[in-house]
Amino acid sequence: MTASSTLRLDAVAIGTLTDVSLAVPPGEIHCLSGPSGSGKSRLLRAVADLEPHVGQVWLGELAQSSLPAHAWRARVMLVPAESQWWADSVGEHLPARPAVEDLAALGFDASVLDWQVSRLSSGEKQRLALLRALGQAPSALLLDEPTANLDDATTRRVEAWLVERIRQRGWPVIWVAHDRGQIARVANRHWRIDGSKLRAEEVAPWR
């Protein structure tokens, strides 16, 4: 499966959400917003096959239901708001040595690979979780507020790095976001949860 496949939700239902259908073409970012508790994270978990749900999810011609859950999640990769860390050092969590330019774009140098996870701030964990996910060569990305713990300057830097790689590698992306400015900067389309449905919102310029 290549990265240049459309991610498609076909009548997906989970929790209070029903009949969620949308298609995210290769290299596009569809932002998802909505009130707290409206089901944004649960929808991402359904797309990642982490929670039981109604409906089907497709990556190109590949159906979610045709693969074991772990194999699907290697292709359609969720980066949750709170990442999990199981080993002592940062480097033990990364599938390959990251490129120097990727580390620099996220505000690190190669010494971060030797850092103890216990010393990481929430913002550092968030940036390194993104680096870890992208290093595993997924075919689609599900991002749950990937810059929530970052200051404005770092947020802008991470956005630029992410968007560039998403476009380069042709990943379809669903990105949960609250900030209108961020949505305007990164989104090709914006969906807002309105009760049990998704409603298309205009991606308006923002300053």
Secondary structure, 3 states (H helix, E strand, C coil): CCCCCCEEEEEEEECCEEEEEEEECCCCEEEEECCCCCCHHHHHHHHCCCCCCEEEEEECCEEHHHCCHHHHHHHEEEECCCCCCCCCECHHHCCCCCCHHHHHHCCCCHHHHHCEHHHCCHHHHHHHHHHHHHCCCCCEEEEECCCCCCCHHHHHHHHHHHHHHHHHHCCCEEEECCCHHHHHHHCCEEEEEECCEEEEECCCCCC
